[in-house]
Amino acid sequence: MYDIKKLKQLRQETGVSFSLCKKALEETKNNVDEAKKLLTKWGADKVKDKADRKMNAGAIFSYVHHNKKVAALVELLSETDFVSNNKEFQNLGQELSMQVASLKAEKVEELMEQEYVRDPSKKISDLIKEAVLKFGENIKINKIIRWEI
């Protein structure tokens, strides 16, 4: 049996569906931290499952640093417009473009291995895995561009 308060907390903190949160809490005997780890593991598994799906939607995100000397563009792909128009997807794109402007990466693979500037306990690849689990679609950073004066 799961604790409804912990279910709400886990759902709010992760954004993952109630059913997956419930399953994670049941399997971890209501341990929220362990449930988060389990959801992350499931996210990695889902990424593998969805990796071959075609991505025909997405958006381009930009960030210009306040000093107007650094700018970045990120092309973030999804399977459907439904996801690419989602507020959380839009937020992810903005965060990724800020990341590209903040820390130099010439290739997507380099970006994926960077620590996330807002939470160094996570890599950018972890953010993508979380998005795949949250949206139930394949999400991919397709292209990055960074300019600096």
VODO-103398 format. One record per residue: x, y, z of N, C-alpha, C, O in turn. Coordinates in nm, 2 decimals, m for minus. Layout:
! VODO-103398
> X, Y, Z, X, Y, Z, X, Y, Z, X, Y, Z
...
! end
This chain:
! VODO-103398
> 0.08, m0.12, 0.00, 0.00, 0.00, 0.00, 0.09, 0.12, 0.00, 0.20, 0.13, 0.06
> 0.04, 0.23, m0.06, 0.12, 0.35, m0.07, 0.05, 0.46, 0.01, m0.06, 0.46, 0.04
> 0.14, 0.56, 0.05, 0.09, 0.67, 0.13, 0.05, 0.78, 0.03, 0.13, 0.83, m0.05
> m0.07, 0.83, 0.04, m0.13, 0.93, m0.06, m0.05, 1.06, m0.05, m0.03, 1.12, m0.16
> 0.00, 1.10, 0.07, 0.08, 1.22, 0.08, 0.21, 1.21, 0.01, 0.26, 1.30, m0.06
> 0.27, 1.09, 0.02, 0.40, 1.07, m0.05, 0.38, 1.06, m0.20, 0.46, 1.10, m0.28
> 0.26, 1.00, m0.24, 0.23, 0.99, m0.38, 0.22, 1.13, m0.44, 0.28, 1.16, m0.54
> 0.15, 1.22, m0.37, 0.14, 1.36, m0.42, 0.27, 1.43, m0.42, 0.30, 1.50, m0.52
> 0.35, 1.41, m0.32, 0.49, 1.47, m0.31, 0.57, 1.42, m0.43, 0.64, 1.50, m0.50
> 0.58, 1.29, m0.45, 0.66, 1.23, m0.56, 0.61, 1.28, m0.69, 0.69, 1.31, m0.78
> 0.48, 1.29, m0.71, 0.42, 1.34, m0.84, 0.46, 1.48, m0.86, 0.50, 1.52, m0.97
> 0.45, 1.56, m0.76, 0.49, 1.71, m0.77, 0.63, 1.73, m0.80, 0.67, 1.81, m0.88
> 0.72, 1.65, m0.73, 0.86, 1.67, m0.75, 0.92, 1.61, m0.88, 1.02, 1.66, m0.93
> 0.85, 1.51, m0.93, 0.91, 1.45, m1.06, 0.83, 1.48, m1.18, 0.88, 1.48, m1.29
> 0.70, 1.51, m1.17, 0.61, 1.53, m1.28, 0.58, 1.40, m1.36, 0.51, 1.41, m1.46
> 0.61, 1.29, m1.30, 0.58, 1.16, m1.36, 0.44, 1.12, m1.33, 0.38, 1.17, m1.23
> 0.38, 1.04, m1.41, 0.24, 1.00, m1.40, 0.21, 0.94, m1.26, 0.30, 0.88, m1.20
> 0.08, 0.96, m1.21, 0.04, 0.90, m1.08, 0.06, 0.75, m1.08, 0.11, 0.70, m0.98
> 0.03, 0.69, m1.19, 0.04, 0.54, m1.19, 0.18, 0.49, m1.17, 0.21, 0.40, m1.10
> 0.28, 0.56, m1.24, 0.42, 0.52, m1.22, 0.47, 0.56, m1.08, 0.55, 0.48, m1.02
> 0.43, 0.67, m1.03, 0.47, 0.71, m0.89, 0.41, 0.61, m0.79, 0.48, 0.57, m0.70
> 0.29, 0.57, m0.81, 0.23, 0.48, m0.72, 0.30, 0.34, m0.72, 0.33, 0.29, m0.62
> 0.33, 0.30, m0.84, 0.41, 0.17, m0.86, 0.55, 0.18, m0.79, 0.59, 0.09, m0.72
> 0.61, 0.29, m0.81, 0.75, 0.31, m0.75, 0.74, 0.32, m0.60, 0.82, 0.26, m0.53
> 0.64, 0.38, m0.54, 0.62, 0.39, m0.40, 0.59, 0.25, m0.34, 0.64, 0.21, m0.24
> 0.50, 0.17, m0.41, 0.47, 0.04, m0.37, 0.59, m0.05, m0.36, 0.61, m0.13, m0.27
> 0.68, m0.04, m0.47, 0.80, m0.12, m0.48, 0.90, m0.08, m0.38, 0.99, m0.16, m0.34
> 0.90, 0.04, m0.33, 1.00, 0.09, m0.24, 0.95, 0.11, m0.10, 1.01, 0.17, m0.01
> 0.83, 0.05, m0.07, 0.77, 0.06, 0.06, 0.76, 0.21, 0.11, 0.79, 0.24, 0.23
> 0.71, 0.30, 0.02, 0.68, 0.44, 0.05, 0.81, 0.52, 0.08, 0.80, 0.62, 0.15
> 0.92, 0.48, 0.03, 1.05, 0.56, 0.05, 1.06, 0.65, m0.07, 1.09, 0.60, m0.18
> 1.03, 0.78, m0.06, 1.03, 0.87, m0.17, 1.16, 0.88, m0.24, 1.17, 0.88, m0.36
> 1.28, 0.88, m0.16, 1.41, 0.89, m0.23, 1.44, 0.77, m0.31, 1.49, 0.78, m0.43
> 1.40, 0.65, m0.26, 1.43, 0.53, m0.34, 1.33, 0.52, m0.46, 1.37, 0.47, m0.56
> 1.21, 0.58, m0.44, 1.11, 0.58, m0.55, 1.16, 0.67, m0.66, 1.15, 0.64, m0.78
> 1.23, 0.78, m0.63, 1.28, 0.87, m0.73, 1.39, 0.80, m0.81, 1.40, 0.81, m0.93
> 1.48, 0.72, m0.74, 1.58, 0.65, m0.80, 1.53, 0.54, m0.90, 1.58, 0.52, m1.01
> 1.42, 0.48, m0.85, 1.36, 0.38, m0.93, 1.29, 0.44, m1.06, 1.30, 0.38, m1.17
> 1.23, 0.56, m1.04, 1.17, 0.63, m1.16, 1.28, 0.67, m1.26, 1.26, 0.66, m1.38
> 1.40, 0.71, m1.20, 1.51, 0.74, m1.29, 1.56, 0.62, m1.37, 1.58, 0.63, m1.49
> 1.56, 0.51, m1.30, 1.61, 0.38, m1.37, 1.50, 0.35, m1.48, 1.54, 0.31, m1.59
> 1.38, 0.36, m1.44, 1.27, 0.33, m1.54, 1.28, 0.42, m1.66, 1.26, 0.39, m1.77
> 1.32, 0.55, m1.63, 1.34, 0.65, m1.73, 1.44, 0.61, m1.83, 1.43, 0.62, m1.95
> 1.55, 0.55, m1.78, 1.66, 0.51, m1.87, 1.61, 0.39, m1.95, 1.65, 0.38, m2.07
> 1.54, 0.30, m1.89, 1.48, 0.19, m1.97, 1.39, 0.24, m2.08, 1.39, 0.19, m2.19
> 1.30, 0.34, m2.05, 1.21, 0.40, m2.14, 1.28, 0.46, m2.26, 1.24, 0.46, m2.37
> 1.39, 0.53, m2.23, 1.47, 0.60, m2.33, 1.52, 0.49, m2.43, 1.51, 0.52, m2.55
> 1.56, 0.38, m2.39, 1.61, 0.27, m2.48, 1.49, 0.22, m2.56, 1.50, 0.20, m2.68
> 1.37, 0.21, m2.50, 1.25, 0.16, m2.57, 1.21, 0.26, m2.68, 1.16, 0.21, m2.78
> 1.22, 0.38, m2.65, 1.17, 0.49, m2.74, 1.28, 0.54, m2.84, 1.24, 0.62, m2.93
> 1.40, 0.50, m2.83, 1.51, 0.55, m2.91, 1.49, 0.54, m3.06, 1.54, 0.63, m3.13
> 1.42, 0.44, m3.11, 1.41, 0.43, m3.25, 1.28, 0.50, m3.31, 1.26, 0.49, m3.43
> 1.21, 0.56, m3.23, 1.09, 0.63, m3.27, 1.13, 0.76, m3.35, 1.23, 0.82, m3.32
> 1.05, 0.79, m3.45, 1.07, 0.91, m3.53, 1.03, 1.03, m3.46, 0.93, 1.03, m3.39
> 1.11, 1.13, m3.47, 1.07, 1.26, m3.41, 1.05, 1.36, m3.52, 1.14, 1.41, m3.59
> 0.92, 1.39, m3.54, 0.87, 1.48, m3.65, 0.83, 1.62, m3.59, 0.78, 1.70, m3.67
> 0.86, 1.65, m3.47, 0.82, 1.77, m3.41, 0.93, 1.83, m3.32, 1.03, 1.76, m3.31
> 0.91, 1.94, m3.26, 1.01, 2.00, m3.18, 1.01, 2.15, m3.19, 0.91, 2.21, m3.24
> 1.12, 2.21, m3.14, 1.13, 2.36, m3.14, 1.27, 2.40, m3.13, 1.36, 2.32, m3.09
> 1.30, 2.52, m3.17, 1.43, 2.58, m3.15, 1.42, 2.68, m3.04, 1.33, 2.77, m3.04
> 1.52, 2.68, m2.95, 1.52, 2.76, m2.83, 1.65, 2.85, m2.84, 1.75, 2.80, m2.88
> 1.64, 2.97, m2.78, 1.75, 3.06, m2.78, 1.77, 3.12, m2.65, 1.68, 3.13, m2.57
> 1.89, 3.16, m2.62, 1.93, 3.23, m2.50, 2.04, 3.33, m2.54, 2.14, 3.30, m2.60
> 2.02, 3.45, m2.49, 2.13, 3.56, m2.51, 2.16, 3.60, m2.37, 2.07, 3.65, m2.29
> 2.29, 3.60, m2.33, 2.33, 3.64, m2.20, 2.31, 3.79, m2.18, 2.31, 3.86, m2.28
> 2.29, 3.83, m2.05, 2.26, 3.97, m2.03, 2.37, 4.07, m2.08, 2.34, 4.18, m2.10
> 2.49, 4.02, m2.09, 2.60, 4.11, m2.14, 2.60, 4.12, m2.29, 2.68, 4.19, m2.35
> 2.51, 4.05, m2.36, 2.49, 4.05, m2.50, 2.62, 4.00, m2.58, 2.64, 4.04, m2.69
> 2.71, 3.92, m2.51, 2.83, 3.87, m2.57, 2.83, 3.72, m2.59, 2.92, 3.67, m2.66
> 2.73, 3.65, m2.54, 2.72, 3.51, m2.56, 2.57, 3.48, m2.59, 2.48, 3.53, m2.53
> 2.56, 3.39, m2.69, 2.42, 3.35, m2.73, 2.43, 3.20, m2.77, 2.53, 3.14, m2.80
> 2.31, 3.13, m2.76, 2.30, 2.99, m2.79, 2.17, 2.96, m2.85, 2.07, 3.02, m2.82
> 2.17, 2.86, m2.94, 2.05, 2.80, m3.00, 2.05, 2.65, m2.97, 2.16, 2.59, m2.98
> 1.94, 2.60, m2.94, 1.92, 2.45, m2.92, 1.80, 2.40, m3.00, 1.69, 2.46, m2.99
> 1.82, 2.30, m3.08, 1.71, 2.23, m3.15, 1.67, 2.11, m3.07, 1.75, 2.02, m3.06
> 1.55, 2.11, m3.01, 1.51, 2.00, m2.93, 1.39, 1.93, m3.00, 1.29, 2.00, m3.03
> 1.40, 1.80, m3.02, 1.30, 1.73, m3.10, 1.21, 1.64, m3.01, 1.25, 1.60, m2.90
> 1.09, 1.62, m3.05, 0.99, 1.53, m2.99, 0.92, 1.46, m3.10, 0.94, 1.49, m3.21
> 0.83, 1.37, m3.05, 0.76, 1.29, m3.15, 0.64, 1.37, m3.20, 0.60, 1.35, m3.32
> 0.58, 1.45, m3.12, 0.45, 1.51, m3.16, 0.45, 1.66, m3.12, 0.52, 1.70, m3.03
> 0.37, 1.74, m3.19, 0.35, 1.88, m3.15, 0.28, 1.89, m3.01, 0.30, 1.99, m2.94
> 0.20, 1.79, m2.98, 0.14, 1.80, m2.84, 0.24, 1.81, m2.74, 0.23, 1.89, m2.64
> 0.35, 1.74, m2.74, 0.46, 1.75, m2.65, 0.54, 1.87, m2.67, 0.58, 1.94, m2.57
> 0.58, 1.90, m2.79, 0.67, 2.02, m2.82, 0.60, 2.15, m2.78, 0.67, 2.25, m2.76
> 0.47, 2.15, m2.77, 0.39, 2.27, m2.73, 0.37, 2.28, m2.58, 0.32, 2.38, m2.53
> 0.41, 2.17, m2.51, 0.39, 2.16, m2.37, 0.48, 2.26, m2.29, 0.59, 2.28, m2.33
> 0.42, 2.32, m2.19, 0.50, 2.43, m2.12, 0.63, 2.37, m2.06, 0.73, 2.44, m2.06
> 0.62, 2.25, m2.01, 0.74, 2.19, m1.95, 0.85, 2.16, m2.05, 0.97, 2.17, m2.03
> 0.81, 2.12, m2.17, 0.90, 2.10, m2.28, 0.97, 2.23, m2.32, 1.09, 2.24, m2.34
> 0.88, 2.33, m2.33, 0.93, 2.47, m2.36, 1.04, 2.51, m2.25, 1.14, 2.57, m2.29
> 1.01, 2.49, m2.13, 1.10, 2.52, m2.02, 1.23, 2.44, m2.03, 1.34, 2.50, m2.01
> 1.22, 2.31, m2.07, 1.34, 2.23, m2.09, 1.43, 2.29, m2.20, 1.55, 2.30, m2.18
> 1.37, 2.33, m2.31, 1.44, 2.39, m2.42, 1.51, 2.52, m2.37, 1.63, 2.54, m2.41
> 1.44, 2.60, m2.30, 1.51, 2.73, m2.25, 1.62, 2.70, m2.16, 1.73, 2.76, m2.17
> 1.60, 2.60, m2.07, 1.71, 2.56, m1.98, 1.83, 2.51, m2.05, 1.95, 2.54, m2.02
> 1.81, 2.43, m2.16, 1.92, 2.37, m2.24, 1.99, 2.48, m2.31, 2.11, 2.48, m2.32
> 1.92, 2.58, m2.36, 1.99, 2.69, m2.44, 2.07, 2.77, m2.34, 2.18, 2.82, m2.38
> 2.02, 2.79, m2.22, 2.10, 2.86, m2.12, 2.23, 2.78, m2.08, 2.34, 2.84, m2.06
> 2.21, 2.65, m2.07, 2.33, 2.56, m2.04, 2.43, 2.58, m2.15, 2.55, 2.59, m2.12
> 2.39, 2.57, m2.28, 2.48, 2.58, m2.39, 2.56, 2.72, m2.38, 2.68, 2.72, m2.41
> 2.49, 2.82, m2.35, 2.55, 2.95, m2.34, 2.65, 2.96, m2.22, 2.75, 3.03, m2.23
> 2.61, 2.89, m2.11, 2.69, 2.90, m1.99, 2.82, 2.82, m2.00, 2.93, 2.87, m1.96
> 2.81, 2.70, m2.05, 2.93, 2.61, m2.06, 2.95, 2.57, m2.20, 2.86, 2.52, m2.27
> 3.07, 2.59, m2.25, 3.11, 2.55, m2.38, 3.09, 2.41, m2.41, 3.14, 2.32, m2.34
> 3.02, 2.38, m2.52, 3.01, 2.24, m2.58, 2.99, 2.26, m2.73, 2.91, 2.33, m2.77
> 3.08, 2.19, m2.80, 3.07, 2.20, m2.95, 2.98, 2.10, m3.01, 2.93, 2.12, m3.12
> 2.96, 1.99, m2.94, 2.88, 1.88, m2.99, 2.77, 1.84, m2.89, 2.79, 1.86, m2.77
> 2.67, 1.78, m2.94, 2.56, 1.74, m2.85, 2.61, 1.64, m2.75, 2.57, 1.64, m2.63
> 2.70, 1.55, m2.79, 2.75, 1.45, m2.70, 2.82, 1.51, m2.58, 2.81, 1.46, m2.47
> 2.89, 1.62, m2.61, 2.96, 1.69, m2.50, 2.86, 1.75, m2.40, 2.88, 1.75, m2.28
> 2.76, 1.81, m2.46, 2.66, 1.87, m2.38, 2.59, 1.77, m2.29, 2.57, 1.80, m2.17
> 2.56, 1.65, m2.34, 2.49, 1.55, m2.26, 2.57, 1.50, m2.14, 2.51, 1.46, m2.04
> 2.70, 1.52, m2.14, 2.78, 1.47, m2.03, 2.81, 1.58, m1.93, 2.87, 1.56, m1.83
> 2.77, 1.71, m1.96, 2.79, 1.82, m1.87, 2.70, 1.81, m1.75, 2.59, 1.75, m1.75
> 2.75, 1.86, m1.63, 2.66, 1.88, m1.52, 2.57, 1.99, m1.54, 2.61, 2.09, m1.60
> 2.44, 1.97, m1.50, 2.34, 2.08, m1.52, 2.38, 2.19, m1.43, 2.40, 2.18, m1.31
> 2.38, 2.32, m1.48, 2.43, 2.43, m1.41, 2.34, 2.46, m1.29, 2.38, 2.51, m1.18
> 2.21, 2.43, m1.29, 2.12, 2.46, m1.18, 2.12, 2.35, m1.08, 2.07, 2.37, m0.96
> 2.17, 2.23, m1.11, 2.17, 2.12, m1.02, 2.28, 2.02, m1.06, 2.26, 1.93, m1.14
> 2.40, 2.05, m1.01, 2.52, 1.97, m1.05, 2.51, 1.82, m1.02, 2.60, 1.74, m1.06
> 2.41, 1.78, m0.94, 2.40, 1.64, m0.91, 2.34, 1.56, m1.03, 2.34, 1.44, m1.04
> 2.30, 1.64, m1.13, 2.24, 1.58, m1.26, 2.32, 1.62, m1.38, 2.38, 1.73, m1.38
> 2.33, 1.53, m1.47, 2.39, 1.56, m1.60, 2.27, 1.60, m1.70, 2.16, 1.58, m1.67
> 2.31, 1.66, m1.81, 2.21, 1.70, m1.91, 2.14, 1.57, m1.96, 2.02, 1.58, m1.99
> 2.21, 1.46, m1.97, 2.15, 1.34, m2.02, 2.04, 1.29, m1.92, 1.94, 1.23, m1.96
> 2.06, 1.32, m1.79, 1.95, 1.29, m1.69, 1.83, 1.37, m1.72, 1.71, 1.32, m1.70
> 1.84, 1.50, m1.75, 1.73, 1.59, m1.78, 1.65, 1.53, m1.90, 1.52, 1.53, m1.90
> 1.72, 1.48, m2.00, 1.65, 1.42, m2.12, 1.58, 1.29, m2.08, 1.47, 1.27, m2.12
> 1.64, 1.21, m2.00, 1.58, 1.09, m1.95, 1.45, 1.12, m1.88, 1.35, 1.05, m1.89
> 1.46, 1.22, m1.79, 1.34, 1.26, m1.71, 1.23, 1.31, m1.80, 1.11, 1.28, m1.78
> 1.27, 1.38, m1.91, 1.17, 1.43, m2.00, 1.10, 1.31, m2.07, 0.98, 1.32, m2.10
> 1.18, 1.21, m2.11, 1.12, 1.10, m2.18, 1.02, 1.03, m2.09, 0.91, 0.99, m2.14
> 1.06, 1.01, m1.97, 0.97, 0.94, m1.87, 0.84, 1.03, m1.85, 0.73, 0.98, m1.84
> 0.86, 1.16, m1.83, 0.75, 1.25, m1.81, 0.65, 1.26, m1.92, 0.53, 1.25, m1.90
> 0.70, 1.27, m2.05, 0.62, 1.29, m2.16, 0.58, 1.16, m2.23, 0.48, 1.16, m2.31
> 0.65, 1.05, m2.21, 0.62, 0.93, m2.27, 0.65, 0.92, m2.42, 0.60, 0.85, m2.50
> 0.74, 1.01, m2.46, 0.79, 1.02, m2.60, 0.94, 1.03, m2.60, 1.00, 1.07, m2.50
> 0.99, 1.00, m2.72, 1.14, 1.02, m2.74, 1.16, 1.17, m2.74, 1.09, 1.24, m2.82
> 1.26, 1.22, m2.67, 1.31, 1.36, m2.67, 1.46, 1.35, m2.71, 1.53, 1.27, m2.66
> 1.50, 1.45, m2.79, 1.64, 1.44, m2.83, 1.69, 1.59, m2.86, 1.62, 1.67, m2.92
> 1.81, 1.62, m2.82, 1.88, 1.74, m2.85, 1.94, 1.71, m2.99, 2.03, 1.63, m3.00
> 1.89, 1.78, m3.09, 1.94, 1.75, m3.23, 2.06, 1.83, m3.27, 2.15, 1.78, m3.33
> 2.06, 1.96, m3.23, 2.17, 2.05, m3.27, 2.19, 2.16, m3.17, 2.09, 2.21, m3.11
> 2.31, 2.20, m3.15, 2.34, 2.31, m3.07, 2.44, 2.41, m3.14, 2.52, 2.37, m3.22
> 2.42, 2.54, m3.11, 2.51, 2.64, m3.17, 2.53, 2.74, m3.06, 2.44, 2.78, m2.98
> 2.66, 2.78, m3.04, 2.70, 2.88, m2.94, 2.78, 2.99, m3.01, 2.88, 2.96, m3.08
> 2.75, 3.12, m2.98, 2.83, 3.23, m3.03, 2.89, 3.30, m2.91, 2.82, 3.32, m2.81
> 3.01, 3.35, m2.92, 3.07, 3.43, m2.82, 3.15, 3.54, m2.88, 3.23, 3.52, m2.97
> 3.14, 3.66, m2.83, 3.22, 3.78, m2.88, 3.34, 3.78, m2.79, 3.43, 3.87, m2.81
! end
